[in-house]
């Protein structure tokens, strides 16, 4: 046994003194499983070094645990006033116009009111839209509450190019004589402290006296051009209120093609008009 040990020791010493590389005996090679783990450990080590290097160079951002989001506070309706631009209107909020002349303000009473554009000086249209679905996406307008100033009108008896003229002082009588409108009797009414007159009307025509080309582009139907800010589709039903203002009368109209929807917008617009303020 001692001779064997002596020979083995001599062989190991001789091997150590050789410069060439010797392959390891088969029994001492790592198994494939060990290689896999060794590779993973190396990758982890490199990743650790990269992380540490990044921290040293300032390129690694500190990662904080995900924080529990704070609950969104519920915004209560306010009556202090909010400028009116466009979009869905919140219920119970007093909105005021920035561009319309005179300034109007009112308190909304339904989440179904929608304003497409609240930045015009002479026209403001509040569409009544049915909200549908969980996301409360607005559907198409079913009726409209419109505020309009009418400083000029189109005379239906003249060619369109020469028909624009100042609005008559007796606007109700002028509308009643228009060939494209069927206007009922007027009754006295007071809105926002201003006394005026209210009447029902229907647009009826085979061929409009003056056609609104933009209306045909939007609806593919002809519209009668009453004034630069006012045109109606054939069959439009409306309830119109004229308030004498300086320098131009303020016209408030509920409009719909359907009688049932017209009654609905009238019921919804009533409480809103009760809160209307003009000039403030």
C-alpha positions as CSV (number, residue, x, y, z in Angstrom):
1,X,0.0,0.0,0.0
2,X,2.9,2.4,0.8
3,X,4.4,1.7,-2.7
4,X,1.1,2.6,-4.3
5,X,0.8,5.8,-2.4
6,X,4.4,6.7,-3.2
7,X,3.8,6.2,-6.9
8,X,0.6,8.2,-6.9
9,X,2.2,11.0,-5.1
10,X,5.1,11.0,-7.6
11,X,2.7,11.0,-10.5
12,X,0.7,14.0,-9.1
13,X,3.9,16.0,-8.6
14,X,5.1,15.2,-12.1
15,X,1.7,16.3,-13.6
16,X,1.8,19.5,-11.7
17,X,5.2,20.4,-13.2
18,X,3.9,20.0,-16.8
19,X,2.9,23.2,-18.6
20,X,0.3,21.6,-20.8
21,X,-3.3,21.4,-19.6
22,X,-4.6,18.0,-18.6
23,X,-8.2,17.0,-19.0
24,X,-9.9,16.1,-15.7
25,X,-10.7,12.5,-15.1
26,X,-14.3,11.7,-16.0
27,X,-15.3,11.1,-12.5
28,X,-14.4,14.7,-11.5
29,X,-16.3,16.5,-14.3
30,X,-19.4,18.3,-13.1
31,X,-22.7,16.8,-14.2
32,X,-24.9,18.7,-16.6
33,X,-27.3,19.7,-13.8
34,X,-24.3,21.2,-12.0
35,X,-23.4,23.2,-15.1
36,X,-26.9,24.5,-15.4
37,X,-26.9,25.8,-11.8
38,X,-23.4,27.1,-12.3
39,X,-24.6,29.1,-15.3
40,X,-27.5,30.5,-13.4
41,X,-25.3,31.4,-10.6
42,X,-23.0,33.2,-13.0
43,X,-25.9,35.1,-14.5
44,X,-27.1,36.1,-11.1
45,X,-23.6,37.2,-10.2
46,X,-23.4,39.3,-13.3
47,X,-26.8,40.8,-12.7
48,X,-25.8,41.7,-9.2
49,X,-22.6,43.3,-10.4
50,X,-24.5,45.3,-13.0
51,X,-27.0,46.4,-10.3
52,X,-24.2,47.4,-8.0
53,X,-22.5,49.2,-10.8
54,X,-25.6,51.0,-11.7
55,X,-26.1,52.1,-8.1
56,X,-22.6,53.4,-8.0
57,X,-22.9,55.3,-11.3
58,X,-26.4,56.7,-10.5
59,X,-28.1,54.9,-13.4
60,X,-30.2,52.6,-11.3
61,X,-33.4,53.9,-10.0
62,X,-34.6,52.8,-6.5
63,X,-37.7,50.7,-6.7
64,X,-40.2,51.3,-4.1
65,X,-43.0,48.9,-3.1
66,X,-46.3,49.6,-4.9
67,X,-48.2,51.9,-2.7
68,X,-52.0,51.5,-2.1
69,X,-53.7,54.2,-4.2
70,X,-55.5,56.8,-2.3
71,X,-59.3,56.8,-2.8
72,X,-60.4,59.5,-5.3
73,X,-62.3,62.1,-3.4
74,X,-66.0,62.6,-4.4
75,X,-66.5,66.0,-5.9
76,X,-69.7,67.4,-4.6
77,X,-71.8,69.6,-7.0
78,X,-71.1,73.3,-6.4
79,X,-73.3,76.4,-7.2
80,X,-70.3,78.8,-7.3
81,X,-70.3,78.8,-11.1
82,X,-68.2,77.1,-13.8
83,X,-67.4,78.3,-17.2
84,X,-69.2,76.6,-20.0
85,X,-67.1,75.2,-22.9
86,X,-68.4,71.8,-24.1
87,X,-69.1,68.2,-23.1
88,X,-71.4,66.6,-20.7
89,X,-72.7,68.8,-17.9
90,X,-72.7,67.8,-14.3
91,X,-75.9,67.8,-12.5
92,X,-76.5,70.5,-9.9
93,X,-73.7,72.8,-11.1
94,X,-74.2,76.5,-12.1
95,X,-72.6,77.1,-15.5
96,X,-72.0,80.5,-17.0
97,X,-71.2,81.4,-20.6
98,X,-67.9,83.1,-21.4
99,X,-68.6,84.1,-25.0
100,X,-72.3,84.3,-25.4
101,X,-73.7,87.9,-25.4
102,X,-75.4,88.6,-23.0
103,X,-73.8,86.4,-20.4
104,X,-76.1,83.5,-19.3
105,X,-75.9,81.3,-16.3
106,X,-78.0,78.4,-15.1
107,X,-78.1,75.4,-12.8
108,X,-78.2,72.0,-14.6
109,X,-80.9,69.6,-13.4
110,X,-80.1,66.5,-15.4
111,X,-76.9,64.5,-16.3
112,X,-78.3,64.1,-19.9
113,X,-77.4,67.7,-20.9
114,X,-74.6,67.9,-23.4
115,X,-73.0,71.0,-25.0
116,X,-71.1,70.5,-28.2
117,X,-69.6,74.0,-28.4
118,X,-70.0,76.6,-25.7
119,X,-67.6,79.2,-27.2
120,X,-69.9,81.0,-29.6
121,X,-71.1,84.6,-29.1
122,X,-74.6,84.2,-30.6
123,X,-75.6,80.6,-30.3
124,X,-75.7,78.1,-27.4
125,X,-77.3,74.7,-27.9
126,X,-77.9,72.3,-25.0
127,X,-78.6,68.8,-26.4
128,X,-80.6,66.4,-24.3
129,X,-78.9,63.0,-24.8
130,X,-79.7,59.7,-23.4
131,X,-76.7,58.2,-21.6
132,X,-76.2,54.5,-22.2
133,X,-73.9,51.8,-20.9
134,X,-71.7,51.5,-17.9
135,X,-69.3,54.1,-19.3
136,X,-72.2,56.6,-19.6
137,X,-71.4,57.4,-23.3
138,X,-73.8,59.9,-24.7
139,X,-76.1,58.9,-27.4
140,X,-77.3,61.2,-30.3
141,X,-79.4,64.2,-29.3
142,X,-83.1,63.6,-29.0
143,X,-84.0,67.2,-28.4
144,X,-82.3,70.6,-28.0
145,X,-82.6,73.7,-25.8
146,X,-81.2,76.6,-27.8
147,X,-80.3,80.2,-26.9
148,X,-79.9,82.4,-29.9
149,X,-79.4,86.1,-30.7
150,X,-81.0,87.2,-34.0
151,X,-79.6,90.5,-35.1
152,X,-80.3,89.8,-38.8
153,X,-82.6,87.6,-40.8
154,X,-83.0,86.3,-44.4
155,X,-85.9,87.8,-46.2
156,X,-87.7,84.9,-47.9
157,X,-89.1,87.2,-50.6
158,X,-85.6,88.1,-51.9
159,X,-82.8,86.2,-53.6
160,X,-80.5,84.7,-51.0
161,X,-77.5,87.0,-52.0
162,X,-79.6,90.1,-51.3
163,X,-81.8,88.8,-48.5
164,X,-79.8,89.5,-45.4
165,X,-81.3,92.4,-43.4
166,X,-81.6,93.6,-39.8
167,X,-84.1,91.7,-37.8
168,X,-87.5,93.4,-37.5
169,X,-88.6,94.8,-34.2
170,X,-91.7,92.6,-34.4
171,X,-89.9,89.3,-34.7
172,X,-92.9,87.2,-33.8
173,X,-95.0,88.7,-36.6
174,X,-92.1,88.2,-39.1
175,X,-91.7,84.5,-38.1
176,X,-95.5,84.0,-38.4
177,X,-95.4,85.4,-42.0
178,X,-92.5,83.2,-43.0
179,X,-93.6,80.7,-45.7
180,X,-91.5,77.8,-44.2
181,X,-92.9,78.1,-40.7
182,X,-96.3,77.4,-39.1
183,X,-96.4,79.6,-36.0
184,X,-99.1,79.5,-33.4
185,X,-100.5,82.1,-31.1
186,X,-98.3,83.8,-28.6
187,X,-98.8,84.0,-24.8
188,X,-97.0,86.3,-22.4
189,X,-94.2,84.7,-20.3
190,X,-91.5,85.9,-17.9
191,X,-88.1,84.2,-18.0
192,X,-85.2,85.4,-15.8
193,X,-87.2,88.4,-14.8
194,X,-87.7,89.5,-18.4
195,X,-91.2,89.7,-19.9
196,X,-91.6,88.2,-23.4
197,X,-93.8,86.0,-25.5
198,X,-93.9,82.3,-26.1
199,X,-95.5,80.3,-29.0
200,X,-95.3,76.9,-30.7
201,X,-94.0,76.5,-34.3
202,X,-93.4,73.8,-36.9
203,X,-91.1,73.9,-39.9
204,X,-93.1,72.8,-43.0
205,X,-91.8,73.2,-46.6
206,X,-91.4,71.3,-49.8
207,X,-88.6,73.5,-51.0
208,X,-87.1,76.0,-48.5
209,X,-87.1,79.7,-49.3
210,X,-83.4,79.8,-48.5
211,X,-81.6,76.5,-48.0
212,X,-78.8,76.1,-45.5
213,X,-76.1,74.2,-47.4
214,X,-74.2,73.3,-44.2
215,X,-77.3,71.6,-42.8
216,X,-77.6,69.4,-45.9
217,X,-74.0,68.4,-45.5
218,X,-74.5,67.4,-41.9
219,X,-77.9,65.8,-42.1
220,X,-78.3,65.0,-45.9
221,X,-81.7,66.8,-45.6
222,X,-82.7,70.3,-46.6
223,X,-83.0,73.0,-44.0
224,X,-84.7,76.4,-44.2
225,X,-82.4,79.3,-43.5
226,X,-84.2,81.7,-41.2
227,X,-81.2,83.7,-39.9
228,X,-77.4,83.4,-39.9
229,X,-77.6,81.4,-36.7
230,X,-81.0,79.7,-37.2
231,X,-82.0,76.9,-39.6
232,X,-84.7,74.2,-39.2
233,X,-85.2,70.7,-40.8
234,X,-88.6,70.0,-42.3
235,X,-90.8,68.7,-39.6
236,X,-88.9,70.3,-36.7
237,X,-91.3,71.0,-33.8
238,X,-90.4,73.8,-31.4
239,X,-91.6,76.0,-28.6
240,X,-90.1,79.5,-28.9
241,X,-89.7,82.3,-26.4
242,X,-88.6,85.8,-27.5
243,X,-87.2,88.1,-24.8
244,X,-86.7,91.7,-25.8
245,X,-83.1,92.6,-25.1
246,X,-80.8,95.4,-26.0
247,X,-79.5,95.5,-28.8
248,X,-80.9,92.1,-30.0
249,X,-83.7,89.9,-28.8
250,X,-82.8,86.7,-27.0
251,X,-84.6,83.7,-28.5
252,X,-84.9,80.5,-26.4
253,X,-86.3,77.5,-28.2
254,X,-86.9,73.8,-27.4
255,X,-86.6,71.8,-30.6
256,X,-87.2,68.2,-31.7
257,X,-88.4,66.2,-34.7
258,X,-90.5,64.1,-32.4
259,X,-93.4,65.4,-30.4
260,X,-92.8,63.1,-27.5
261,X,-89.1,64.1,-27.2
262,X,-90.2,67.8,-27.5
263,X,-92.4,67.3,-24.4
264,X,-89.5,65.6,-22.6
265,X,-87.1,68.4,-23.3
266,X,-89.7,70.9,-22.2
267,X,-90.2,69.1,-18.9
268,X,-86.4,68.9,-18.4
269,X,-85.7,72.5,-19.5
270,X,-88.4,74.0,-17.3
271,X,-86.5,73.8,-14.0
272,X,-83.3,74.8,-15.7
273,X,-84.9,77.9,-17.1
274,X,-86.2,78.7,-13.6
275,X,-82.5,79.2,-12.5
276,X,-81.5,81.2,-15.6
277,X,-79.8,84.5,-15.1
278,X,-79.1,87.0,-17.9
279,X,-76.2,89.3,-17.8
280,X,-74.5,87.6,-14.9
